[in-house]
Structures are given as structure tokens and as C-alpha cells.
Amino acid sequence: MFRKTLAAAALSLVFSANVQAAPLSFQSKTLEAKSCDGKNSEGKPLCHQLTVGYPITGDKHLDNWVRKQMGGKLPTQKSVQTTLMRDKDVKETNKENQQRRKAGEYPCALDYIDTLELEGYTPNYAVFGKEDWKYTCGAHGYGVHTLTVLKRGIANPKPLKLDDILLPGQKAKLTHLIKEAYVKYLVESLEGDEKSARKYIVEYNGNDFSATENWRFDKNGLTFLYQSYEIGAYSLGRPELTIPTKDLQGIVRPEILKESGHYKGAE
């Protein structure tokens, strides 16, 4: 009887592991809306645009989470079009464009991107990326990309925070590793030297450089993503800094590092 019970328990564990490791779907739904008013400098219709997207993972708990991020109801082509048509900035820009045309200036077309996608997953976690970007007639567009790591296989999953994955008292060591990775990023981006890179970090950040909560799994470790302007000028983009698994030993919980080795990203 004991052997049968033990065998059943072992089989249950295998089955559970297989369920957790089941692949997720990278299928996504993209909805695009346009609102046109007048013509541009080339005589073509001047159209404001809105792009909305969300993923379909095939996991009921994750898909329920996605729905909540969309306000409790998934967007439709009609709802996205309505949102753009009613946007107060669109209406205001249309009025301003009339004045621009009279003054012989170029009219402006607004562009919005509001998308959520499944970026990757491990046997026990899923990584989502949310892009919130807009162009509102300035010198360039601006947006943020937010990463969220969720536990798979549970109802109402909560985002996994940095403190959840770190061993006690290790945040300072992690911050140091990320800062050193940023030094290398600057050397490559600015084609300069290490001394200049370190000077730039101090001039831009002072003593406020810190580890970001914006992280995700990577096949080779963990990746930390900073927003434009967060730790450097806009021209440096959004620094994406990957810390190898070997360097995170004793800093990040072993079970988290184990997950990284099984990470599958969107192709």
C-alpha cells in the first residue's frame, strides 16, 4: 500500500511539473484606429493613429490578468476607434492644425501605442511587457516599457517584485552589478572609455543610481530595463542590462536562477 501511495505521489509531481512547463501561446491581437482631419504637407489625408494590443496566452489565469489590465473588458475595433475619436488631444490638435495651415506651417498627426504582450515564460513564470508610447508633436515620441513577472498556475497572480527574488541583504550587491553593466553599455554606446562612462553616471545620477524593479528572466541570467531619461539622456535609448547567472549566485534566490535556464522568449 505504501509503495502504491509513493508511486502515486511521484506521478502526481511529474504531472504537476508538466502542467507548469506547458508552453504558452505568443498569439496577440492588434487593433488599429485612425482619425483623419484635412491633409498633410504632401496633400495626403492627415490621420491621427492609435494602436492597441493584447496577448492570448492560452492560460486562463494569465488571460484573466490580461483582461483586468484592459479595464476588465478586452478592447474591440469599435472601442479603440471610439477612444481615438473622443480623445481631447486629437480634437485640440485638429484646431491647432487649422492655425498651422493658415500660417504656412506643417500640421501635426498624433500617434499613440498602448500594447501588452507576452514576452516570454519559464516553467513557473510568465513575463509581460507593456508599451505606452505617444508622439504629440514634439521633437520626438516618448514612452515607457513596463515589465511584469507573474507566477503561473495560480488565480489572481501578483507581480514578482525585486525583494521577492533577492536573498536577504543583497540589493546593494545587485545594484553594483547593474551599475557595472551600465558602464559597459555607455562605453559601447558612446564609443568612449570607462573613466568617461563612470563620470557620466555620476553627473547624471549623482548618488541616486539604484536597481530597477523593471526586470525579466533571460536565458543567460536576469535582464534589467531602464526607461528613457531614467539613468541617461534620451539618445542612449532604454538601457537593457543583462547580469549573467554566474554573477547572481548568492544574490538572487537559487530557484529563480534555475528558472532562467528554461526561459523561452518570443521569436
ChimeraX commands (.cxc) that place a marker at each C-alpha (Angstrom):
marker #1 position 0.00,0.00,0.00 radius 0.5
marker #1 position 2.84,2.34,0.93 radius 0.5
marker #1 position 4.60,1.69,-2.38 radius 0.5
marker #1 position 1.42,2.41,-4.33 radius 0.5
marker #1 position 0.91,5.64,-2.42 radius 0.5
marker #1 position 4.53,6.67,-3.03 radius 0.5
marker #1 position 4.24,5.86,-6.73 radius 0.5
marker #1 position 1.03,7.85,-6.99 radius 0.5
marker #1 position 2.64,10.82,-5.28 radius 0.5
marker #1 position 5.62,10.67,-7.64 radius 0.5
marker #1 position 3.32,10.50,-10.64 radius 0.5
marker #1 position 1.38,13.47,-9.30 radius 0.5
marker #1 position 4.56,15.52,-9.02 radius 0.5
marker #1 position 5.59,14.65,-12.57 radius 0.5
marker #1 position 2.15,15.56,-13.86 radius 0.5
marker #1 position 2.18,18.85,-11.94 radius 0.5
marker #1 position 5.62,19.75,-13.34 radius 0.5
marker #1 position 4.43,19.00,-16.86 radius 0.5
marker #1 position 1.43,21.26,-16.39 radius 0.5
marker #1 position 3.60,24.11,-15.14 radius 0.5
marker #1 position 6.04,23.67,-18.02 radius 0.5
marker #1 position 3.32,23.64,-20.67 radius 0.5
marker #1 position 4.14,26.14,-23.45 radius 0.5
marker #1 position 2.21,29.39,-23.61 radius 0.5
marker #1 position 0.88,30.92,-26.79 radius 0.5
marker #1 position 2.55,34.05,-28.16 radius 0.5
marker #1 position -0.59,34.88,-30.09 radius 0.5
marker #1 position -1.56,38.55,-29.92 radius 0.5
marker #1 position -4.45,40.72,-31.01 radius 0.5
marker #1 position -3.65,44.11,-32.54 radius 0.5
marker #1 position -6.26,46.79,-33.17 radius 0.5
marker #1 position -5.51,49.97,-35.11 radius 0.5
marker #1 position -7.66,53.08,-35.38 radius 0.5
marker #1 position -7.31,56.27,-37.42 radius 0.5
marker #1 position -8.94,59.66,-37.18 radius 0.5
marker #1 position -8.28,61.88,-40.22 radius 0.5
marker #1 position -8.77,65.60,-40.50 radius 0.5
marker #1 position -7.59,67.63,-43.50 radius 0.5
marker #1 position -4.38,66.95,-45.42 radius 0.5
marker #1 position -0.71,66.87,-44.62 radius 0.5
marker #1 position 2.09,68.80,-46.34 radius 0.5
marker #1 position 2.07,66.28,-49.21 radius 0.5
marker #1 position -1.62,66.67,-49.86 radius 0.5
marker #1 position -2.49,63.28,-48.36 radius 0.5
marker #1 position -5.01,62.69,-45.55 radius 0.5
marker #1 position -3.63,63.72,-42.15 radius 0.5
marker #1 position -4.51,60.94,-39.71 radius 0.5
marker #1 position -4.01,60.50,-36.00 radius 0.5
marker #1 position -3.38,56.87,-35.03 radius 0.5
marker #1 position -3.95,54.60,-32.05 radius 0.5
marker #1 position -2.60,51.05,-31.78 radius 0.5
marker #1 position -3.85,48.78,-29.01 radius 0.5
marker #1 position -2.75,45.20,-28.48 radius 0.5
marker #1 position -3.06,42.38,-26.00 radius 0.5
marker #1 position -1.82,38.76,-25.79 radius 0.5
marker #1 position -3.71,35.49,-25.76 radius 0.5
marker #1 position -1.61,33.05,-23.73 radius 0.5
marker #1 position -3.96,30.07,-23.50 radius 0.5
marker #1 position -3.65,30.10,-19.70 radius 0.5
marker #1 position -6.96,31.09,-18.10 radius 0.5
marker #1 position -5.38,32.75,-15.06 radius 0.5
marker #1 position -2.94,34.79,-17.13 radius 0.5
marker #1 position -5.61,35.72,-19.67 radius 0.5
marker #1 position -7.87,36.86,-16.82 radius 0.5
marker #1 position -5.00,39.04,-15.58 radius 0.5
marker #1 position -4.63,40.50,-19.08 radius 0.5
marker #1 position -8.35,41.31,-19.14 radius 0.5
marker #1 position -8.04,43.16,-15.83 radius 0.5
marker #1 position -5.17,45.24,-17.25 radius 0.5
marker #1 position -7.54,46.22,-20.06 radius 0.5
marker #1 position -10.04,47.60,-17.57 radius 0.5
marker #1 position -11.99,44.38,-17.13 radius 0.5
marker #1 position -13.02,44.08,-20.76 radius 0.5
marker #1 position -10.94,43.30,-23.82 radius 0.5
marker #1 position -10.87,46.10,-26.40 radius 0.5
marker #1 position -12.61,45.80,-29.76 radius 0.5
marker #1 position -12.07,47.60,-33.03 radius 0.5
marker #1 position -15.10,49.75,-32.25 radius 0.5
marker #1 position -13.96,50.66,-28.74 radius 0.5
marker #1 position -10.46,51.57,-29.93 radius 0.5
marker #1 position -11.87,53.74,-32.71 radius 0.5
marker #1 position -14.22,55.45,-30.27 radius 0.5
marker #1 position -11.39,56.12,-27.85 radius 0.5
marker #1 position -9.36,57.87,-30.53 radius 0.5
marker #1 position -12.30,59.88,-31.88 radius 0.5
marker #1 position -13.14,61.15,-28.39 radius 0.5
marker #1 position -9.58,61.93,-27.37 radius 0.5
marker #1 position -9.39,65.55,-26.23 radius 0.5
marker #1 position -5.83,65.97,-27.55 radius 0.5
marker #1 position -6.96,64.86,-31.00 radius 0.5
marker #1 position -9.72,67.46,-31.01 radius 0.5
marker #1 position -7.38,70.16,-29.76 radius 0.5
marker #1 position -4.68,69.26,-32.30 radius 0.5
marker #1 position -7.21,69.44,-35.14 radius 0.5
marker #1 position -7.99,73.04,-34.12 radius 0.5
marker #1 position -4.32,73.89,-33.86 radius 0.5
marker #1 position -3.68,72.35,-37.29 radius 0.5
marker #1 position -6.11,74.81,-38.83 radius 0.5
marker #1 position -3.97,77.65,-37.48 radius 0.5
marker #1 position -0.77,75.91,-38.59 radius 0.5
marker #1 position -2.03,75.62,-42.16 radius 0.5
marker #1 position -3.05,79.29,-42.23 radius 0.5
marker #1 position 0.43,80.22,-41.01 radius 0.5
marker #1 position 2.05,78.03,-43.65 radius 0.5
marker #1 position 3.32,75.57,-41.04 radius 0.5
marker #1 position 3.22,71.78,-41.13 radius 0.5
marker #1 position 0.20,70.21,-39.45 radius 0.5
marker #1 position 0.74,67.51,-36.82 radius 0.5
marker #1 position -0.56,63.94,-36.58 radius 0.5
marker #1 position -0.70,62.31,-33.15 radius 0.5
marker #1 position 0.39,58.72,-32.69 radius 0.5
marker #1 position -0.40,56.50,-29.70 radius 0.5
marker #1 position 0.71,52.96,-28.88 radius 0.5
marker #1 position -0.81,51.07,-25.96 radius 0.5
marker #1 position 0.12,47.41,-26.15 radius 0.5
marker #1 position 0.58,44.49,-23.78 radius 0.5
marker #1 position 2.40,41.37,-24.91 radius 0.5
marker #1 position 3.73,38.09,-23.60 radius 0.5
marker #1 position 7.50,38.48,-23.89 radius 0.5
marker #1 position 8.45,35.06,-22.60 radius 0.5
marker #1 position 7.99,32.42,-19.96 radius 0.5
marker #1 position 9.69,29.80,-17.79 radius 0.5
marker #1 position 8.15,26.62,-16.36 radius 0.5
marker #1 position 6.73,28.58,-13.42 radius 0.5
marker #1 position 6.57,32.22,-14.51 radius 0.5
marker #1 position 5.36,34.43,-17.36 radius 0.5
marker #1 position 6.86,37.76,-18.46 radius 0.5
marker #1 position 4.65,40.51,-19.86 radius 0.5
marker #1 position 5.76,43.77,-21.43 radius 0.5
marker #1 position 3.54,46.84,-21.65 radius 0.5
marker #1 position 4.40,49.59,-24.13 radius 0.5
marker #1 position 2.87,53.02,-23.51 radius 0.5
marker #1 position 4.22,55.36,-26.19 radius 0.5
marker #1 position 2.99,58.56,-27.78 radius 0.5
marker #1 position 4.02,61.23,-30.21 radius 0.5
marker #1 position 2.36,64.58,-29.51 radius 0.5
marker #1 position 4.04,66.92,-31.99 radius 0.5
marker #1 position 7.27,67.43,-30.08 radius 0.5
marker #1 position 10.82,66.76,-31.18 radius 0.5
marker #1 position 10.29,63.03,-30.72 radius 0.5
marker #1 position 7.93,60.50,-29.25 radius 0.5
marker #1 position 8.21,59.28,-25.69 radius 0.5
marker #1 position 7.07,56.19,-23.85 radius 0.5
marker #1 position 7.76,53.66,-21.16 radius 0.5
marker #1 position 8.07,49.89,-21.33 radius 0.5
marker #1 position 6.98,48.14,-18.16 radius 0.5
marker #1 position 7.89,44.53,-17.39 radius 0.5
marker #1 position 5.75,42.30,-15.19 radius 0.5
marker #1 position 6.68,38.81,-13.99 radius 0.5
marker #1 position 3.78,36.63,-12.84 radius 0.5
marker #1 position 3.59,33.21,-11.22 radius 0.5
marker #1 position 1.92,30.65,-13.48 radius 0.5
marker #1 position -0.81,28.25,-12.45 radius 0.5
marker #1 position -2.48,30.38,-9.76 radius 0.5
marker #1 position -5.54,32.59,-9.76 radius 0.5
marker #1 position -5.05,36.37,-9.44 radius 0.5
marker #1 position -1.24,36.31,-9.71 radius 0.5
marker #1 position 0.68,39.25,-8.28 radius 0.5
marker #1 position 3.75,40.85,-9.89 radius 0.5
marker #1 position 7.03,39.42,-8.62 radius 0.5
marker #1 position 8.99,42.29,-7.06 radius 0.5
marker #1 position 12.74,42.65,-6.73 radius 0.5
marker #1 position 12.64,41.94,-2.99 radius 0.5
marker #1 position 10.80,38.69,-3.75 radius 0.5
marker #1 position 13.71,37.28,-5.74 radius 0.5
marker #1 position 16.68,38.58,-3.75 radius 0.5
marker #1 position 18.38,36.83,-0.89 radius 0.5
marker #1 position 18.34,38.90,2.34 radius 0.5
marker #1 position 20.58,41.97,2.33 radius 0.5
marker #1 position 21.75,41.59,-1.28 radius 0.5
marker #1 position 20.20,44.60,-3.02 radius 0.5
marker #1 position 23.37,46.70,-2.75 radius 0.5
marker #1 position 25.41,43.95,-4.46 radius 0.5
marker #1 position 22.82,43.67,-7.22 radius 0.5
marker #1 position 22.86,47.45,-7.71 radius 0.5
marker #1 position 26.64,47.33,-8.06 radius 0.5
marker #1 position 26.44,44.63,-10.73 radius 0.5
marker #1 position 23.83,46.58,-12.70 radius 0.5
marker #1 position 25.87,49.78,-12.45 radius 0.5
marker #1 position 28.95,47.97,-13.78 radius 0.5
marker #1 position 26.87,46.61,-16.66 radius 0.5
marker #1 position 25.73,50.16,-17.38 radius 0.5
marker #1 position 29.35,51.33,-17.52 radius 0.5
marker #1 position 29.97,48.78,-20.30 radius 0.5
marker #1 position 26.76,49.88,-22.03 radius 0.5
marker #1 position 27.94,53.50,-22.02 radius 0.5
marker #1 position 31.39,52.63,-23.31 radius 0.5
marker #1 position 29.83,50.80,-26.26 radius 0.5
marker #1 position 27.07,53.36,-26.88 radius 0.5
marker #1 position 29.24,56.46,-26.64 radius 0.5
marker #1 position 32.37,54.79,-28.04 radius 0.5
marker #1 position 34.26,56.23,-25.12 radius 0.5
marker #1 position 36.33,54.91,-22.23 radius 0.5
marker #1 position 35.47,53.57,-18.80 radius 0.5
marker #1 position 36.55,56.71,-16.99 radius 0.5
marker #1 position 34.24,58.90,-19.07 radius 0.5
marker #1 position 31.39,56.43,-18.57 radius 0.5
marker #1 position 31.73,56.48,-14.79 radius 0.5
marker #1 position 31.89,60.27,-14.82 radius 0.5
marker #1 position 28.72,60.43,-16.90 radius 0.5
marker #1 position 26.84,58.20,-14.43 radius 0.5
marker #1 position 27.79,60.44,-11.51 radius 0.5
marker #1 position 26.92,63.65,-13.38 radius 0.5
marker #1 position 23.52,62.33,-14.47 radius 0.5
marker #1 position 22.50,60.32,-11.42 radius 0.5
marker #1 position 24.54,61.71,-8.55 radius 0.5
marker #1 position 24.35,59.14,-5.75 radius 0.5
marker #1 position 20.86,58.02,-6.72 radius 0.5
marker #1 position 21.69,55.13,-9.06 radius 0.5
marker #1 position 19.60,52.15,-7.98 radius 0.5
marker #1 position 18.42,48.74,-9.15 radius 0.5
marker #1 position 15.21,48.98,-11.13 radius 0.5
marker #1 position 12.06,46.97,-10.41 radius 0.5
marker #1 position 11.72,46.61,-14.19 radius 0.5
marker #1 position 13.24,43.16,-14.68 radius 0.5
marker #1 position 12.67,39.88,-16.50 radius 0.5
marker #1 position 14.17,36.46,-16.96 radius 0.5
marker #1 position 16.81,35.93,-19.62 radius 0.5
marker #1 position 18.28,32.71,-20.94 radius 0.5
marker #1 position 21.66,33.81,-19.58 radius 0.5
marker #1 position 20.53,35.42,-16.32 radius 0.5
marker #1 position 18.29,38.36,-15.48 radius 0.5
marker #1 position 17.73,41.48,-17.56 radius 0.5
marker #1 position 17.02,44.93,-16.10 radius 0.5
marker #1 position 15.36,47.56,-18.29 radius 0.5
marker #1 position 15.59,51.30,-17.62 radius 0.5
marker #1 position 13.35,53.89,-19.28 radius 0.5
marker #1 position 14.48,56.78,-21.46 radius 0.5
marker #1 position 15.88,59.60,-19.29 radius 0.5
marker #1 position 15.86,57.36,-16.18 radius 0.5
marker #1 position 19.62,56.94,-15.91 radius 0.5
marker #1 position 20.81,58.74,-19.03 radius 0.5
marker #1 position 19.91,61.04,-21.90 radius 0.5
marker #1 position 17.17,60.18,-24.41 radius 0.5
marker #1 position 19.77,59.49,-27.10 radius 0.5
marker #1 position 21.00,56.50,-25.08 radius 0.5
marker #1 position 17.67,54.77,-25.51 radius 0.5
marker #1 position 16.33,52.38,-22.92 radius 0.5
marker #1 position 19.34,50.62,-21.42 radius 0.5
marker #1 position 18.71,46.87,-21.21 radius 0.5
marker #1 position 21.31,45.33,-18.93 radius 0.5
marker #1 position 21.71,41.57,-18.52 radius 0.5
marker #1 position 23.52,40.16,-15.50 radius 0.5
marker #1 position 24.82,36.59,-16.06 radius 0.5
marker #1 position 23.56,33.80,-13.83 radius 0.5
marker #1 position 27.06,33.07,-12.52 radius 0.5
marker #1 position 27.36,36.62,-11.18 radius 0.5
marker #1 position 24.00,36.40,-9.42 radius 0.5
marker #1 position 24.88,33.38,-7.31 radius 0.5
marker #1 position 24.44,34.25,-3.64 radius 0.5
marker #1 position 22.44,37.37,-4.58 radius 0.5
marker #1 position 19.29,36.05,-6.24 radius 0.5
marker #1 position 17.34,33.10,-4.90 radius 0.5
marker #1 position 18.54,29.80,-6.43 radius 0.5
marker #1 position 15.05,28.77,-7.55 radius 0.5
marker #1 position 14.77,31.99,-9.59 radius 0.5
marker #1 position 18.13,31.48,-11.26 radius 0.5
marker #1 position 17.10,27.93,-12.12 radius 0.5
marker #1 position 14.05,29.31,-13.95 radius 0.5
marker #1 position 16.24,31.49,-16.16 radius 0.5
marker #1 position 17.88,28.48,-17.72 radius 0.5
marker #1 position 14.49,27.44,-19.09 radius 0.5
marker #1 position 13.40,30.88,-20.32 radius 0.5
marker #1 position 11.70,30.96,-23.71 radius 0.5
marker #1 position 11.24,34.35,-25.34 radius 0.5
marker #1 position 9.01,35.41,-28.20 radius 0.5
marker #1 position 10.61,34.79,-31.56 radius 0.5
marker link #1:1,2 radius 0.2
marker link #1:2,3 radius 0.2
marker link #1:3,4 radius 0.2
marker link #1:4,5 radius 0.2
marker link #1:5,6 radius 0.2
marker link #1:6,7 radius 0.2
marker link #1:7,8 radius 0.2
marker link #1:8,9 radius 0.2
marker link #1:9,10 radius 0.2
marker link #1:10,11 radius 0.2
marker link #1:11,12 radius 0.2
marker link #1:12,13 radius 0.2
marker link #1:13,14 radius 0.2
marker link #1:14,15 radius 0.2
marker link #1:15,16 radius 0.2
marker link #1:16,17 radius 0.2
marker link #1:17,18 radius 0.2
marker link #1:18,19 radius 0.2
marker link #1:19,20 radius 0.2
marker link #1:20,21 radius 0.2
marker link #1:21,22 radius 0.2
marker link #1:22,23 radius 0.2
marker link #1:23,24 radius 0.2
marker link #1:24,25 radius 0.2
marker link #1:25,26 radius 0.2
marker link #1:26,27 radius 0.2
marker link #1:27,28 radius 0.2
marker link #1:28,29 radius 0.2
marker link #1:29,30 radius 0.2
marker link #1:30,31 radius 0.2
marker link #1:31,32 radius 0.2
marker link #1:32,33 radius 0.2
marker link #1:33,34 radius 0.2
marker link #1:34,35 radius 0.2
marker link #1:35,36 radius 0.2
marker link #1:36,37 radius 0.2
marker link #1:37,38 radius 0.2
marker link #1:38,39 radius 0.2
marker link #1:39,40 radius 0.2
marker link #1:40,41 radius 0.2
marker link #1:41,42 radius 0.2
marker link #1:42,43 radius 0.2
marker link #1:43,44 radius 0.2
marker link #1:44,45 radius 0.2
marker link #1:45,46 radius 0.2
marker link #1:46,47 radius 0.2
marker link #1:47,48 radius 0.2
marker link #1:48,49 radius 0.2
marker link #1:49,50 radius 0.2
marker link #1:50,51 radius 0.2
marker link #1:51,52 radius 0.2
marker link #1:52,53 radius 0.2
marker link #1:53,54 radius 0.2
marker link #1:54,55 radius 0.2
marker link #1:55,56 radius 0.2
marker link #1:56,57 radius 0.2
marker link #1:57,58 radius 0.2
marker link #1:58,59 radius 0.2
marker link #1:59,60 radius 0.2
marker link #1:60,61 radius 0.2
marker link #1:61,62 radius 0.2
marker link #1:62,63 radius 0.2
marker link #1:63,64 radius 0.2
marker link #1:64,65 radius 0.2
marker link #1:65,66 radius 0.2
marker link #1:66,67 radius 0.2
marker link #1:67,68 radius 0.2
marker link #1:68,69 radius 0.2
marker link #1:69,70 radius 0.2
marker link #1:70,71 radius 0.2
marker link #1:71,72 radius 0.2
marker link #1:72,73 radius 0.2
marker link #1:73,74 radius 0.2
marker link #1:74,75 radius 0.2
marker link #1:75,76 radius 0.2
marker link #1:76,77 radius 0.2
marker link #1:77,78 radius 0.2
marker link #1:78,79 radius 0.2
marker link #1:79,80 radius 0.2
marker link #1:80,81 radius 0.2
marker link #1:81,82 radius 0.2
marker link #1:82,83 radius 0.2
marker link #1:83,84 radius 0.2
marker link #1:84,85 radius 0.2
marker link #1:85,86 radius 0.2
marker link #1:86,87 radius 0.2
marker link #1:87,88 radius 0.2
marker link #1:88,89 radius 0.2
marker link #1:89,90 radius 0.2
marker link #1:90,91 radius 0.2
marker link #1:91,92 radius 0.2
marker link #1:92,93 radius 0.2
marker link #1:93,94 radius 0.2
marker link #1:94,95 radius 0.2
marker link #1:95,96 radius 0.2
marker link #1:96,97 radius 0.2
marker link #1:97,98 radius 0.2
marker link #1:98,99 radius 0.2
marker link #1:99,100 radius 0.2
marker link #1:100,101 radius 0.2
marker link #1:101,102 radius 0.2
marker link #1:102,103 radius 0.2
marker link #1:103,104 radius 0.2
marker link #1:104,105 radius 0.2
marker link #1:105,106 radius 0.2
marker link #1:106,107 radius 0.2
marker link #1:107,108 radius 0.2
marker link #1:108,109 radius 0.2
marker link #1:109,110 radius 0.2
marker link #1:110,111 radius 0.2
marker link #1:111,112 radius 0.2
marker link #1:112,113 radius 0.2
marker link #1:113,114 radius 0.2
marker link #1:114,115 radius 0.2
marker link #1:115,116 radius 0.2
marker link #1:116,117 radius 0.2
marker link #1:117,118 radius 0.2
marker link #1:118,119 radius 0.2
marker link #1:119,120 radius 0.2
marker link #1:120,121 radius 0.2
marker link #1:121,122 radius 0.2
marker link #1:122,123 radius 0.2
marker link #1:123,124 radius 0.2
marker link #1:124,125 radius 0.2
marker link #1:125,126 radius 0.2
marker link #1:126,127 radius 0.2
marker link #1:127,128 radius 0.2
marker link #1:128,129 radius 0.2
marker link #1:129,130 radius 0.2
marker link #1:130,131 radius 0.2
marker link #1:131,132 radius 0.2
marker link #1:132,133 radius 0.2
marker link #1:133,134 radius 0.2
marker link #1:134,135 radius 0.2
marker link #1:135,136 radius 0.2
marker link #1:136,137 radius 0.2
marker link #1:137,138 radius 0.2
marker link #1:138,139 radius 0.2
marker link #1:139,140 radius 0.2
marker link #1:140,141 radius 0.2
marker link #1:141,142 radius 0.2
marker link #1:142,143 radius 0.2
marker link #1:143,144 radius 0.2
marker link #1:144,145 radius 0.2
marker link #1:145,146 radius 0.2
marker link #1:146,147 radius 0.2
marker link #1:147,148 radius 0.2
marker link #1:148,149 radius 0.2
marker link #1:149,150 radius 0.2
marker link #1:150,151 radius 0.2
marker link #1:151,152 radius 0.2
marker link #1:152,153 radius 0.2
marker link #1:153,154 radius 0.2
marker link #1:154,155 radius 0.2
marker link #1:155,156 radius 0.2
marker link #1:156,157 radius 0.2
marker link #1:157,158 radius 0.2
marker link #1:158,159 radius 0.2
marker link #1:159,160 radius 0.2
marker link #1:160,161 radius 0.2
marker link #1:161,162 radius 0.2
marker link #1:162,163 radius 0.2
marker link #1:163,164 radius 0.2
marker link #1:164,165 radius 0.2
marker link #1:165,166 radius 0.2
marker link #1:166,167 radius 0.2
marker link #1:167,168 radius 0.2
marker link #1:168,169 radius 0.2
marker link #1:169,170 radius 0.2
marker link #1:170,171 radius 0.2
marker link #1:171,172 radius 0.2
marker link #1:172,173 radius 0.2
marker link #1:173,174 radius 0.2
marker link #1:174,175 radius 0.2
marker link #1:175,176 radius 0.2
marker link #1:176,177 radius 0.2
marker link #1:177,178 radius 0.2
marker link #1:178,179 radius 0.2
marker link #1:179,180 radius 0.2
marker link #1:180,181 radius 0.2
marker link #1:181,182 radius 0.2
marker link #1:182,183 radius 0.2
marker link #1:183,184 radius 0.2
marker link #1:184,185 radius 0.2
marker link #1:185,186 radius 0.2
marker link #1:186,187 radius 0.2
marker link #1:187,188 radius 0.2
marker link #1:188,189 radius 0.2
marker link #1:189,190 radius 0.2
marker link #1:190,191 radius 0.2
marker link #1:191,192 radius 0.2
marker link #1:192,193 radius 0.2
marker link #1:193,194 radius 0.2
marker link #1:194,195 radius 0.2
marker link #1:195,196 radius 0.2
marker link #1:196,197 radius 0.2
marker link #1:197,198 radius 0.2
marker link #1:198,199 radius 0.2
marker link #1:199,200 radius 0.2
marker link #1:200,201 radius 0.2
marker link #1:201,202 radius 0.2
marker link #1:202,203 radius 0.2
marker link #1:203,204 radius 0.2
marker link #1:204,205 radius 0.2
marker link #1:205,206 radius 0.2
marker link #1:206,207 radius 0.2
marker link #1:207,208 radius 0.2
marker link #1:208,209 radius 0.2
marker link #1:209,210 radius 0.2
marker link #1:210,211 radius 0.2
marker link #1:211,212 radius 0.2
marker link #1:212,213 radius 0.2
marker link #1:213,214 radius 0.2
marker link #1:214,215 radius 0.2
marker link #1:215,216 radius 0.2
marker link #1:216,217 radius 0.2
marker link #1:217,218 radius 0.2
marker link #1:218,219 radius 0.2
marker link #1:219,220 radius 0.2
marker link #1:220,221 radius 0.2
marker link #1:221,222 radius 0.2
marker link #1:222,223 radius 0.2
marker link #1:223,224 radius 0.2
marker link #1:224,225 radius 0.2
marker link #1:225,226 radius 0.2
marker link #1:226,227 radius 0.2
marker link #1:227,228 radius 0.2
marker link #1:228,229 radius 0.2
marker link #1:229,230 radius 0.2
marker link #1:230,231 radius 0.2
marker link #1:231,232 radius 0.2
marker link #1:232,233 radius 0.2
marker link #1:233,234 radius 0.2
marker link #1:234,235 radius 0.2
marker link #1:235,236 radius 0.2
marker link #1:236,237 radius 0.2
marker link #1:237,238 radius 0.2
marker link #1:238,239 radius 0.2
marker link #1:239,240 radius 0.2
marker link #1:240,241 radius 0.2
marker link #1:241,242 radius 0.2
marker link #1:242,243 radius 0.2
marker link #1:243,244 radius 0.2
marker link #1:244,245 radius 0.2
marker link #1:245,246 radius 0.2
marker link #1:246,247 radius 0.2
marker link #1:247,248 radius 0.2
marker link #1:248,249 radius 0.2
marker link #1:249,250 radius 0.2
marker link #1:250,251 radius 0.2
marker link #1:251,252 radius 0.2
marker link #1:252,253 radius 0.2
marker link #1:253,254 radius 0.2
marker link #1:254,255 radius 0.2
marker link #1:255,256 radius 0.2
marker link #1:256,257 radius 0.2
marker link #1:257,258 radius 0.2
marker link #1:258,259 radius 0.2
marker link #1:259,260 radius 0.2
marker link #1:260,261 radius 0.2
marker link #1:261,262 radius 0.2
marker link #1:262,263 radius 0.2
marker link #1:263,264 radius 0.2
marker link #1:264,265 radius 0.2
marker link #1:265,266 radius 0.2
marker link #1:266,267 radius 0.2
view
